[in-house]
Amino acid sequence: MMRVGVVLAMICGVGNSIQAAALHWDELPKLLRGQSVEVTTLQAVTHKGRFVKASADAIVLKEGKEVEIPRSAVSSMFRVGRDVLAFRA
């Protein structure tokens, strides 16, 4: 029974990764509106906050105050509390 659970978890994980790989930057506003997001930059700095907006060249999170992160600096982005990858550069 344990093996079935492990195999099912692996299948679900691979399916989520494949689905997430097809996301584009311009789709982020409709998918992440109001969500808590964790963004890691290329410099290994992690920002956690509520998604505010994304423009062509940056993403804005509310971490107490609004923080603008340049698109070119984003390494990865996840919705907090979920295992689905939202964006990977």
Steps between C-alpha positions, in 0.01 A plus 500: 500500500789733579650442153173596332499831690860574409443420132184713493685792661778472240253494213317806634828684552618434146162604360508828690853576378408438139191720527693780667774499238248632245425820697604835360580823685194679359271231651619562856254781590189288440649190664656665806261788577466524879720193561793477739815452295863417568749643249867403498743722313817403315691642799325239725286763678151374583199733512166383644187708465163552340508531120405855395582525128741405225614727221711407199820559697417442871278333758364684805435331834362646822735405786368752748597755236502452123817345362577510127718215374646532148396219266864446404584427867232230553634147527180325617154578633259283699155544646544467878327198649480309171745274322418631154779690336374833368800617301861407450738715297 
